[in-house]
Amino acid sequence: MSELRFDQIRKRWVIIAPERRKRPFAICRIDESEEGECPFCEGKENLTPPETFAIGFSGRKPDTPGWRVRVVPNKFPALKSDINLTKLHESDYFLSLNGFGYHEVIIETPVHNYPLWERKIDEIMDMFVAINERIKFFYKDRKIKYVLLFGNYGKAAGASLSHPHSQIVALPTIPEIPKNEMDSSRKYYIKNKRCLICNILKEEIESGARIVERRNGFIIWEPFASSFPFETWIIPENHECDFSNLNNIEFEKMAFILKDALLRINKFLKSPPFNLVLHTSCNLNYINKKERDIIKKSYHWHLEIISRMTQAAGFEWGTGININPIPPEEAAECLREVKL
């Protein structure tokens, strides 16, 4: 059984998950031509656990063909929901929780080789709807503190299967990176009564140096202190802390801007492997009203695209400081000049 263990030295949680060793190609990867039967293709629904959510054609029965997006439990989960959340061991130095949580796979399309940037707008919207619905579902559980959506596209980005899919993990703790984002946003708001990201975007829009595109209330942005070459954020201009508050109109606008960003990156960088990560607010349902209001006003959700052009080496692991050889101003200019 998996465990969440707290690192007292670095003040962060890690997941120890022996079950993950069993997932496809976890140790060594093979060529796509050798993958064999794909469990995520339409007609192979019997190869996955029973679906928890799906968008499909009218009259379709669960776990049958005719779906457009399908969500299933991860067959090799890092966390499991059928166990009680308890502290397994606690002392001055060692704190761990049993591996409670949810770990699901969003099968984004029934088509095996169908990159995200080639899909129609309504197909991208379907993916957003599925993400939205699962976040809402997980946040009904008071034991869940945070939900992370991520996609690994390409082997070098960590994908174990080539069929387009992303993953959603619901955790009983708030991970280090989103916690740091929320803490810095909270402190800034308490001092300035303004959202930190809103103020940053105001200056960025005035400068324009790191803005790639601005359309229908969304921005494609290369952050000032980008950790990676062509690190790209998609961010709403209007303040909103929680992705699950979006409606279909906003999903359509976001689908256009995400496709725009990925087309530019794909064309300029020649189809790089990449990771997609959604940072949204923590579970607000079980927080006291005062703190909930602060988070709503201070945190600003965003979607991050990380093109995998470099690898972390000794300096990065030893210091936590990434070396980015491409200035974000240069990256933004390159992506702006791409003709779509």
N, C-alpha and C positions, 0 to 999 in steps of 0.2 A: 504494500500500500504506500502511496506517495505521502510526503510530509512537506509542510512549509516550515523552514528553519530560519530563524532570525540571526543575521550576522551582527554581533555586538560591536565589532571593530569598525565595519563600514556602515552600520546602521541601515541595513537593507534586508529584504526577504529573498530567499532562494527556494526553489521547489526541487526536492529530491524525488524523482519519478522513475523508478526502475521499469515500470510498464512501457515507457516510451522507447525502450530498446527494441521492442517487438515491431515497431511501425515499419512500413515499407522503406527499404534502403537506408535505414537509420545509421548503419555503420559504413557501408560502401554503396555508392550510387552506380547505376548501370545506364546504358544508352536507352533513350526512349523507345527505340525499336525492339528492345528486349523486355519492355515492361509487361507484356502479356495483356491479360484482360483488365480493363480499367473499371474499377468499382463505381466511378462517378458518372459514367456514360448512361444516357437514357436506355432503359431496358435492362439495366443491371442493378435495379433497386434492391434485389435480394442479397446483394453483396455488401450492403451497408446496414447498420442498425436502423430500426424503424425511425422514420422522420419525425421531427418535433414541430416543423413548420414547412409550408410549401406554398408557392404561388403557381397555379396551374389553370388548366382549362376547366370550364364549368362541367360538373358531373364527375370529375376525376376522383378516383378512390385513392386513399393514402398508399404510398409505396408502390405505385404503378406508373407507367409512362404517361406523358401528357403534362409534365411540369415545366416551368420556366426557371424557377429557382427552388432549390430544395435544401433544407437544413436537417442535419442528422448529428447524433452524438458522435464525438471522435471515438473511433474504435480503439485507440491507444491513448486514453486521456491522461493529461497531467494531473487533473483533479476529478473527483467523483462526487455526485450529489446524493448518493444513496448511503451516506455515512453521517454520523453526527459530528458537528464541529466541536472539538474538545482540545484542550491543551494536553499534549502527551508528556511533556517534561518541562519543568521550569526550575531554574536556579539562578544564581547571580550571573552565570555565563551562558547558559543553554536554555533557549526557549523554542519550542516547536508546536505546531498545530497539526492535527491529522489533515490529510489532503482533501478537505472538503471544497467543493466548488463545482462549476459546470465548464465543460469543454466541448464545443460543437464545431462542426464544419459547415460552412455555407458553400454549397455547390452552385456556382454562380450562373451556370448555363448547362443545358444538356449536350451542347456541342463540344467535342473533345479539344479541338485546336481552334480556339476562338478568343484571341487576346482582348483584353478589356478595352483598348483604344479602338478596336474595330467594331465594337458592338453598337447597336442602335441606342438612341437616348432612352427609349422605354425599357430596354433590357438593363441598362445601368440603373434606371430608377427602380426596377424590381429588386435589384441587389440592395439598394438603400432601404427599401421598405422592409426587406427581410431583416436587415441589421437593426432597424428601428424597432421592429416588433420583438426581437429577441432581447434587446436591451430593456425594454419595458417589462418583459416577462421576468427577467432575472432580478430587476430592481423591486419586484414584489416580495422577494425573499429578504427579510431583515438581516439575515446573516451575510448577505453579499454587500460588499463595500464598494467594489469597482468592477467595471466591465471593459475589457480591451478587445478591440477588433483589429486584426492584422492579416495581411496577405503576403505570402512569399511567392513571387512570380519568377520562375527560372531556378535552375539547380543551384547556381551560385548564390541565390538569395535564400536558400534553405528549403525549397519545395521538394517534397519527397514523391509527389505525383505531378505529372505535367498537366492534367486536366484542370482548367481554371477553378480555383477555390480559395476561399479565405477561411480564417478561423476566429472564433469568438470565445473568450475565456472570462468567466465570472469568478472573481476572487473574494475571499473573506478579509482581505487586507488591501490597502491602497499601495500600489508599487512605488518604487523610489522616484522614477522620473515624473509621472503625473503628480505625485505628492509634492515634489519640489516645485512644479509649475503652479500648483494650487496654493502652496505656502507663499511663494514670492508674489503671486497675484493678490492674495489676501492682505499681505503686509502693505503692498503698494496702495490697495484700495482704502485700507484703514487710515493711511496717512494722507492720501490725495483725493479720496472720494471719486475716483475714476478707475476704469479698467486699464490695466497696464498695456495689454495688447491693443486696445482701442487707441490709446495715446501713441503707441509705436506706429500703428498703421497710419495715423494722421500725418506724422512726419514722413513716413515712407511714401505716401501718396503725393505729398508736396514735392519730395525729391525726385521720385520716379526711377531712381537708379537701380533699385532692386525689385521693382514691380514688373512682372512679365505681361500680365493681362488683368484687366478689370472689367467685369461684365455682370450685369444683372444682380448686383449686390454681393458678388464673390470676387476674390482676388487670388491670383497666382503670384506667390511671393518667394523670393530667395532670401532667407533671413540673414541679417547682418553678421551674426556669428555662426554661420553654417558649419556644422561638424563634418559634413561630407561634400564632395564635389556634386554640384547640381542638386543639393538638398532643397526640396520644393515643398512649400506649404500651400494648401488651399484653405482659405479662411473667409468667413462671412464678414462683410463690412459692418452690418448691424450686430450689436452685442447680443450674444446668446451663449449660455453656459452649457446647454444640454442638447446634444445631437438628436435625441429622441423627441424633442419638441418640434422638429421640422414637419412640414406638411408636404403634400404631393407637389404643390407649385414650387416650393423651395427645392424639393428633390429634383425636379426637372431642370431648374436653373443650375443646381450643383452638378447634375449629370453632364451638362454642356461644358462647364468649366473643367471638370475632371477629364473629360475626353480631350479637350483642348490641351491641357497640360501634358497628358500622356502622349498625344500625337507629336507635340513639340519635342519632348524628351526622346521618344522613340526615333523620330526622324533625325535629330541632331546627333544622338549618341549611338545610333544603329542598333536598336533593340536591346538595351542593356537589361540584365536581371535587376529587379527592384523589389523593395518592400513597401507596403502600404500600411500605415498605422493611423488609427483614429484615436485622438485624445479628447475625451468628453468629461463631463463632471462626474464626481463620485455619486453614490446613491444618496439622494437628498430626502428620501421618503421617511427616514428614521432619525433625522438630525433635528435638533431643536430649532425653533423658528428664527432666532437671532442669527445663528451660524448659517442656516440655510439661506437667509436673505443676503448675507455677506458673500457666500459662494456664488449665488445667482448673479450678483452685481460685479464680482471681481474676476471670475473665470471665463475664458473665451475658448470654445471648442475649436478644433482645427484638424485637418487631415494632412499627414506628412507622407511624402514620396521620397524614398531613399534609393537612389541609383547605386548599384553595387559596383563601383569602379575602383575602389581601394579596399585594402584589408587592414584590420587592426593588427599591429605588430607590437614589439616589445615596449616602445615608448608609450603607445596608447594604453596598453594594459597596465604598465607600471605607473602612469601618471593620471589616467583618466582624461587626458587632453588629446583630442583628435587633431591630426595635422591635415588640413584641407589645402591641396595644391591649386584649387580653382577659386579665386575670389568670387563671392556671390554677385558682385556687380558685373563681372565678366560673364558669369553663367546666365544672369538675367538678360544681358544684351544678346547673347547667342540665341537664347530661346525666343526672345522677341522677334528676331530676324528670320526665324523659321517660317517659310511660306506654307500655309496649310491648304 
